[in-house]
Each structure stands twice: as structure tokens, then as C-alpha cells.
Amino acid sequence: MSEAHHKAQLDARGLFCPMPILKASSLMETLKTGEQLEVLADDPAAPSDFAAFSKRTGHPLREHTENAGIYRFVLEHK
């Protein structure tokens, strides 16, 4: 990820649907165009939830990785 982008972070581990999306949505509202939000989550539904959130809101999902049951998403404010 480029360091030129402001990066907000959300640790949503231990939270289950719909809380990671609700918290991410609130944080996205505080960002400016081009700024990014990094989210960590461990809810098995998170990959499909964040893909749907990105499609619905138009905020591009720039990164999505998984390591040992921890999902990492990077969303960019449109």
C-alpha cells in the first residue's frame, strides 16, 4: 500500500455480522476521497460481506488477504 494514502484502521476481530460492516461504514464516512481504511476481521462471513459492501457503496476493495483465519481488507474512499 502506498504511504501517500492516509490509512485509517479498524480492528473488528471478535465482532460478527453486521458489526464489522457497520463500524467500517462509519469510519469510511470520515475519510476523504483516495484515503484508505484497513480492516482486520475474523468473522467467516467477512469476505462476502466486504465484497458486497464495496459493490454497494462503490468504495473499491483494494486488498483482501487471509492468514490463519484473520482477514485483512483495504477499502478506498471513492
Beta strands, then each sheet from edge to edge (+ up, - down):
strand 1: 7-11
strand 2: 36-41
strand 3: 61-67
strand 4: 70-76
sheet 1: 1+ 2+ 4- 3+
end
